[in-house]
Amino acid sequence: MTATPIRIGIVTVSDRASQGVYQDKGGPAIRAVLARVVASPWEAVARVIPDDLDGVAATLAALADAAGCGLIVTTGGTGPAPRDVTPEATERVCQKMMPGFGELMRKVSLEVVPTAILSRQTAGIRGSCLIVNLPGKPSAIEDCLMAVFPAIPYCLDLIGAGRIDTDPEVCRAFRPGS
């Protein structure tokens, strides 16, 4: 019996990328990390959207509810600039916030750049979907996603999302008793 692929939303939040002013590099960076880490079947549901609070919130809700994503990973919109609203949109649509994700991502990023304290990455749960906000820079995306990914499969188990198994050579997921 083949496992049902988990749907993973990959959302780039960027005015300029959504307008075609420059190429989206964040979404492909997320997809590349997931391709290396996730060993079980999965399906990407990608979106490139502008920095707009209502639009980001609506996209996250639609991916979690209508598209059936068990995991949504965003990139962009986590800084202090006026149009950076991804964390606010995530908080708006989630029933539970998971601040440990942002804390760990900032810790890892601070080892690379002192301006990591300006980033407002967070994570939250909407129904049976985990939403994780990453920074916009591709190298920071990899650093942050690799730091938090060991906890993601067990979190998905706990909230009733689809199962994700990892390639233990790349990322060893932690599940109690395993």
Phi, psi and omega per residue, in radians:
M1 nan 2.253 -3.139
T2 -1.512 2.369 3.106
A3 -1.184 2.504 3.069
T4 -1.236 2.237 3.140
P5 -1.105 2.380 3.022
I6 -1.342 2.472 3.078
R7 -1.589 2.259 -3.139
I8 -2.110 2.051 3.068
G9 -1.362 2.341 3.078
I10 -2.147 1.923 -3.004
V11 -2.076 2.080 3.006
T12 -1.686 2.136 3.128
V13 -1.854 1.851 -3.077
S14 -2.838 2.135 3.066
D15 -1.000 -0.893 -3.036
R16 -1.197 -0.728 3.115
A17 -1.158 -0.667 -3.128
S18 -1.191 -0.429 3.113
Q19 -1.615 -0.041 -3.139
G20 1.385 0.229 3.118
V21 -1.166 -0.654 3.006
Y22 -2.514 2.821 -3.090
Q23 -1.261 2.398 3.050
D24 -1.195 2.078 3.063
K25 -1.881 -0.332 -3.109
G26 -1.231 -0.865 3.135
G27 -1.017 -0.857 3.082
P28 -1.074 -0.562 3.100
A29 -1.156 -0.729 3.084
I30 -1.078 -0.837 -3.124
R31 -1.028 -0.694 -3.138
A32 -1.137 -0.730 3.106
V33 -1.127 -0.814 -3.141
L34 -1.056 -0.684 3.136
A35 -1.079 -0.586 3.116
R36 -1.398 -0.627 -2.982
V37 -1.525 -0.800 -2.996
V38 -1.439 2.117 -3.116
A39 -1.682 -0.353 -3.141
S40 -1.548 2.867 -3.132
P41 -1.078 2.410 3.085
W42 -2.622 2.758 -3.116
E43 -2.284 2.221 3.124
A44 -1.462 2.430 3.012
V45 -2.168 1.714 -2.981
A46 -1.713 2.530 3.074
R47 -2.466 2.513 2.990
V48 -2.173 2.022 -2.994
I49 -2.322 2.758 3.112
P50 -1.294 2.840 3.046
D51 -1.287 1.606 -3.135
D52 -2.572 2.105 -3.026
L53 -0.929 -0.911 -3.114
D54 -1.125 -0.710 -3.131
G55 -1.167 -0.724 3.116
V56 -1.149 -0.801 3.132
A57 -1.050 -0.766 -3.139
A58 -1.124 -0.695 3.128
T59 -1.135 -0.786 3.131
L60 -1.086 -0.783 3.135
A61 -1.097 -0.754 -3.132
A62 -1.139 -0.706 3.127
L63 -1.155 -0.689 -3.140
A64 -1.258 -0.779 -3.000
D65 -1.557 -1.050 -3.046
A66 -1.372 -0.724 -3.097
A67 -1.467 -0.228 3.074
G68 1.244 0.534 3.105
C69 -1.277 2.355 3.057
G70 -1.564 -0.336 3.124
L71 -2.477 2.357 3.014
I72 -2.213 2.256 3.106
V73 -2.076 2.141 -3.139
T74 -1.871 2.747 3.011
T75 -2.373 2.382 3.114
G76 1.675 2.764 3.069
G77 1.326 0.355 -3.088
T78 -1.858 0.070 -3.120
G79 -1.517 -2.937 -3.093
P80 -1.600 -0.047 -3.099
A81 -1.112 2.682 -3.093
P82 -0.936 -0.623 -3.101
R83 -1.554 0.003 3.090
D84 -1.389 1.766 -3.005
V85 -2.244 0.179 -3.085
T86 -1.047 -0.787 3.115
P87 -1.084 -0.661 3.118
E88 -1.124 -0.726 3.111
A89 -1.137 -0.690 3.119
T90 -1.114 -0.801 3.116
E91 -1.078 -0.629 -3.119
R92 -1.089 -0.657 -3.022
V93 -1.709 -0.146 -3.072
C94 -1.680 2.546 3.049
Q95 -1.483 -0.517 -3.129
K96 -2.352 2.358 3.053
M97 -1.700 2.594 -3.093
M98 -2.132 1.327 -3.002
P99 -1.110 -0.382 3.140
G100 -1.048 -0.547 3.114
F101 -1.067 -0.877 -3.134
G102 -1.120 -0.683 3.133
E103 -1.058 -0.804 -3.133
L104 -1.178 -0.715 -3.136
M105 -1.094 -0.732 3.104
R106 -1.144 -0.680 3.113
K107 -1.042 -0.833 -3.138
V108 -1.116 -0.743 -3.118
S109 -1.183 -0.587 3.122
L110 -1.123 -0.397 3.073
E111 -1.231 -0.286 -3.088
V112 -1.862 -0.737 -3.018
V113 -2.567 2.323 -3.099
P114 -1.190 -0.328 3.137
T115 -1.371 0.038 3.096
A116 -1.048 -0.407 3.114
I117 -1.176 -0.235 3.097
L118 -1.448 -0.205 -3.091
S119 -1.488 2.508 -3.052
R120 -2.077 0.632 3.134
Q121 -0.961 2.567 3.099
T122 -2.654 -3.092 3.053
A123 -2.663 2.734 3.126
G124 -2.777 2.979 -3.109
I125 -2.062 2.259 3.017
R126 -2.104 1.919 -3.114
G127 1.015 -2.078 3.113
S128 -1.890 0.701 3.138
C129 -2.324 2.308 3.022
L130 -1.703 2.250 3.105
I131 -1.963 2.198 -3.122
V132 -2.137 2.163 3.107
N133 -1.652 2.156 3.098
L134 -1.918 2.813 3.030
P135 -1.204 3.108 -3.052
G136 -1.623 -0.357 -3.085
K137 -1.347 2.221 -3.079
P138 -0.929 -0.707 3.133
S139 -1.185 -0.617 3.090
A140 -1.238 -0.569 3.073
I141 -1.037 -0.843 -3.129
E142 -1.113 -0.840 -3.130
D143 -1.007 -0.821 -3.065
C144 -1.245 -0.781 -3.109
L145 -1.152 -0.684 3.105
M146 -1.160 -0.554 3.139
A147 -1.195 -0.723 -3.053
V148 -1.631 -0.277 -3.008
F149 -1.081 -0.561 3.121
P150 -0.986 -0.442 3.136
A151 -1.611 -0.278 -3.035
I152 -1.136 -0.822 -3.120
P153 -1.005 -0.739 -3.140
Y154 -1.202 -0.660 3.069
C155 -1.039 -0.769 3.123
L156 -1.098 -0.676 3.064
D157 -1.019 -0.818 -3.053
L158 -1.140 -0.553 -3.097
I159 -1.674 -0.012 3.092
G160 1.431 0.411 3.055
A161 -1.440 3.137 3.073
G162 -1.153 2.804 -3.113
R163 -1.478 2.404 3.013
I164 -2.114 2.241 2.981
D165 -1.918 2.527 -3.112
T166 -1.880 2.808 2.987
D167 -1.394 1.941 -3.061
P168 -1.124 -0.293 3.074
E169 -1.283 -0.386 -3.099
V170 -1.822 -0.775 -3.068
C171 -2.703 2.054 3.133
R172 -1.571 1.909 3.104
A173 -1.244 2.529 3.094
F174 -1.779 2.157 2.976
R175 -2.286 2.199 -3.133
P176 -0.945 2.430 3.123
G177 1.429 0.014 -3.133
S178 -1.802 nan nan
